[in-house]
């Protein structure tokens, strides 16, 4: 179905999503069933792109339908066009993970890995000279991205199907220290000064009271 597109994970499955540098997406269960053929091998490519990138550069295949191998570095983190952020097996539509297992603490991690993919979850691949897999480095804070799934025929090395680009998804903004609320409430510089002055006045009044009592006793 050409109207399908990657979806951000439900809040029940991924809290605090998006984060400053990651976005959790639902994997494409049952999206490509009509394109799968027996005795063929398939994988899923996930592409990411900043929304500010040119629409002309949003293609993910060349003229021979081979998917692009563009990397995070080559596209300036998705600024110049889409980059390949992940490669994984086609999720089984016949036996998807049971979401009821999320209630079991021993199964929740495995279920979420089967059901979700977190873009931007690898903080070391860019700096590891021995890293050979698809690099999925952190996203930029306060930046809007779009995502696309592509079905690849591993035998022929060509694209067999793809989703639309996702709706815009924006990572969180970094809060300035002065704007961060602290328990039990936010404290501005003026409030701190006033509190300090009142504390000094209370101390002076208490000292004067004690002096008066001592003088009367003497």
C-alpha positions in Angstrom: 0.0 0.0 0.0 1.7 3.1 -1.3 -0.1 5.3 1.3 1.8 3.6 4.2 4.5 5.4 6.0 6.7 4.9 9.1 4.9 5.8 12.3 6.4 7.1 15.6 6.1 4.5 18.4 3.0 4.6 20.6 3.7 6.4 24.0 2.7 3.2 25.8 5.7 1.5 24.3 8.3 4.3 24.1 8.1 7.0 26.8 10.0 10.2 26.3 9.9 9.8 22.6 11.4 11.6 20.7 14.4 12.4 22.9 17.1 15.0 22.2 18.9 12.6 19.8 16.7 9.6 19.1 13.3 8.7 17.5 11.6 5.4 18.2 9.6 4.1 15.2 7.3 1.1 14.7 8.9 -1.5 12.5 7.0 -2.2 9.2 4.9 -5.2 10.2 2.7 -6.4 7.3 3.5 -3.3 5.2 5.2 -5.2 2.4 3.4 -8.6 2.4 1.9 -8.1 -1.1 5.5 -7.6 -2.5 7.1 -10.7 -1.0 7.6 -13.7 -3.2 8.4 -17.3 -2.2 12.0 -18.5 -2.4 13.3 -14.9 -2.3 15.4 -13.2 0.4 14.4 -9.7 1.5 15.7 -7.1 4.0 14.4 -3.7 5.1 16.4 -0.5 4.7 15.5 2.6 6.8 16.4 6.0 5.5 16.5 9.2 7.4 16.5 12.8 6.2 16.2 16.3 7.6 13.0 18.0 6.6 15.0 21.0 5.4 16.7 18.8 2.7 15.7 19.5 -0.8 12.7 17.5 -2.1 14.7 16.8 -5.3 17.3 14.9 -3.3 14.7 12.7 -1.4 15.1 9.7 -3.8 16.5 6.6 -2.2 17.4 4.7 -5.4 19.5 5.2 -8.5 18.3 4.8 -12.1 18.6 1.0 -11.9 16.4 0.8 -8.8 19.4 0.0 -6.6 19.0 1.6 -3.1 21.5 4.3 -2.2 24.3 3.5 0.2 24.6 7.1 1.3 25.9 7.5 4.8 25.4 10.0 7.6 28.7 11.6 6.9 28.2 11.9 3.1 24.8 13.7 3.6 25.9 15.9 6.5 23.5 14.1 8.8 20.6 14.1 6.4 21.0 17.8 5.4 21.9 17.0 1.8 19.5 14.1 1.4 18.6 10.7 2.8 21.1 8.4 4.5 20.8 4.7 5.3 20.3 4.5 9.1 19.4 0.8 9.5 19.2 -2.6 7.9 17.2 -5.4 9.4 15.1 -8.5 8.5 11.5 -8.2 7.3 9.3 -8.4 10.5 7.1 -11.4 10.4 3.5 -10.5 9.9 2.4 -14.0 10.7 3.9 -14.0 14.2 4.3 -10.4 15.5 5.5 -9.9 19.1 2.7 -10.1 21.6 2.3 -6.6 23.1 0.7 -8.2 26.2 4.2 -9.5 27.0 5.3 -6.0 27.7 3.6 -6.4 31.1 6.2 -9.1 31.9 9.4 -7.5 33.1 11.5 -10.4 31.8 10.1 -10.1 28.3 9.6 -6.3 27.8 13.1 -5.6 26.4 12.9 -8.4 23.8 9.4 -7.4 22.7 10.3 -3.8 22.2 13.4 -4.7 20.2 11.2 -6.8 17.9 8.5 -4.2 17.6 10.4 -0.9 17.5 13.6 0.6 16.0 15.3 3.6 17.6 16.9 5.9 15.1 20.0 7.7 16.5 20.8 5.0 19.1 24.5 4.4 18.3 26.8 7.0 19.8 30.1 5.3 18.8 29.9 4.1 15.2 31.1 7.4 13.7 34.4 7.2 15.7 35.1 3.5 15.5 37.5 2.8 12.6 36.7 -0.9 12.8 32.9 -0.4 12.5 31.6 -1.9 9.2 27.8 -2.1 9.7 25.2 0.5 8.9 25.9 3.5 11.2 23.0 4.9 13.2 24.5 7.9 15.0 22.6 10.4 17.2 20.2 12.8 15.6 20.5 16.6 16.1 18.4 18.2 18.9 15.5 20.5 18.0 15.6 19.2 14.4 12.8 17.9 12.2 13.3 14.6 10.4 11.4 12.3 8.0 11.9 8.5 7.6 11.2 5.9 4.9 11.2 2.1 4.8 12.5 0.3 1.7 12.0 -3.4 0.8 15.1 -4.8 -0.9 15.4 -8.0 -2.8 18.7 -9.3 -1.4 19.2 -11.7 -4.4 18.9 -9.1 -7.1 20.0 -6.2 -5.0 17.2 -3.9 -6.1 14.3 -2.2 -4.4 10.9 -4.0 -4.6 8.7 -1.7 -2.6 8.9 1.4 -0.4 6.7 3.5 1.9 6.1 7.2 1.7 8.2 9.5 3.8 6.9 9.8 7.3 5.2 12.8 8.7 7.7 15.4 10.2 9.1 14.2 13.5 11.0 16.7 15.6 13.6 15.9 18.3 13.4 17.6 21.6 15.1 21.0 22.3 17.9 21.4 24.9 16.6 23.4 27.8 18.7 26.3 29.1 19.8 25.9 32.8 17.8 29.0 33.8 14.7 27.5 32.3 14.9 24.1 34.0 12.4 23.8 36.8 13.8 22.3 40.1 11.8 20.7 42.9 9.8 22.0 44.8 9.6 24.9 42.3 11.6 27.1 40.0 14.0 29.5 41.8 15.0 32.7 40.0 18.0 34.9 40.9 15.8 37.6 42.4 14.0 35.0 44.6 17.4 33.7 45.9 18.5 37.3 46.8 15.3 38.0 48.6 15.4 34.7 50.5 19.0 35.5 51.6 18.1 39.0 52.8 15.1 37.7 54.8 17.3 35.0 56.3 19.8 37.6 57.5 17.0 39.8 59.0 15.5 36.9 60.9 18.9 36.1 62.3 19.5 39.7 63.4 16.0 39.8 65.0 16.6 36.6 66.9 20.1 37.8 68.0 18.5 41.1 69.3 15.8 39.2 71.1 18.3 36.9 72.9 20.4 40.0 73.8 17.4 41.7 75.3 16.5 38.5 77.3 20.1 38.2 78.6 20.2 41.9 79.6 16.9 41.6 81.6 18.1 38.5 83.4 21.4 40.2 84.3 
